[in-house]
Amino acid sequence: MNKKPSLIEVLEEKIIGLLNKLKENHLILIKQEESQLILLEKNKSLEDKIMLLQKENKSLKIANNLLGSNEGKSQTKTKINGLIKEVNDCINQLSEMN
C-alpha cells in the first residue's frame, strides 16, 4: 500500500493546526485585553495623582508667596484680589437682599 498521506489527511492536519493556532491567538488576545484594562486603570490612577499633586503644588506656591517669597508675587496678588472681589460680590448680594 501507498504510505503517502492523502490530500484529505493533509488538509485535515492543516485545518487542525490552524484551529489550534486560532485558539492560541484567542487566548493571547484575551490576556492582552485584560492587561490593557489593568494598564488603563493604572493610567487613570496616575493621572488622578498628577492632578492632585499639581493642585497641591499650586497651593504650596501660593503659601510660599504669602510667607514672603518673591517668586510669583503677582500670581498671589491676582489670586488674593480675585478672592476679595468674590467676597465683595457676596456682601453686595447680601445687602441687596435686606
N, C-alpha and C positions, 0 to 999 in steps of 0.2 A: 503494500500500500504506500501511497504517497504521503510522506510525513509533512509535507508543505502545508502551512495553515491556509485555510480557505479565506477568500476575501471577506466573507461574513464574520469569521472568527477575528480577523484583524480589525475589521470595523467595530466589532463588539468591544475589543480590548481598548481601542482608541476612544470609544464613547465612554467606557468605564473610567478611563484615565481622565477624560475631560470632565466627567461628573465629579470625580474626586477633587480635581483642581478647582472646580466651581464651588464645591463645599468648603475647601480650604480658603478660597478667596472670600466667601461669605463670612466665615468665622473671623478672618482678618479684618474685614470691613466692620463687623460688629465691635471688635476690640478697638478699632480706630475711632468709631463713633463714640464709644464710652470714654475713650481717652480725650476726645475733643470736648465732650461735655465737662469733664473734670477740669480741663485747661480753661474753658470759658468761665467756669465758676471761680477758679483761682484768679483769672484775669480781672473779673468783676470785683473780687475782694481786694486785689491790689489797687485797682482804680479808686475804690472807696477809701482805702488807706491814704492814697496820694492826695485825694481831695481833702481829707481830714487834716493831713499834715500841712497842706497848703494854707488852710484856714488858720491852723494853729500858728504857723509861721507868720502869717499876716498879723495876727493878734499880738504875737511876741514883738514884732517890729514896731507896732503902734505903742505897746507898753514901754519898749526900749526908748522910743522917741519921747514919750511922756516923762521918762526919768532923766531926760537931758541930753540924749544923743543928738548929734547934729544931722545925722543921716535921716532923710525922709521927713524933715520937719514940715515941709509944705504939704506932704500927704497927710500927716497927722492933723495939721491945721484945717485942711479941707474936710477931713472926717469929723472933727470937732464942730466946725461951722455947720456941717450938714445935720449933726445931732441937735445943735442949738436951734436951727431952723425948724426941725421936726417938733421940738418942744414948744417953740413959739406958736407953730400952727395948731398944736393941741390946745394950748392956752387960749388962743383966739376962738377956736371952735367951742370950747367950754364957756367962754364969756358970751358968745353969741346965743348959747342955749339958755342963759339966765336972763 
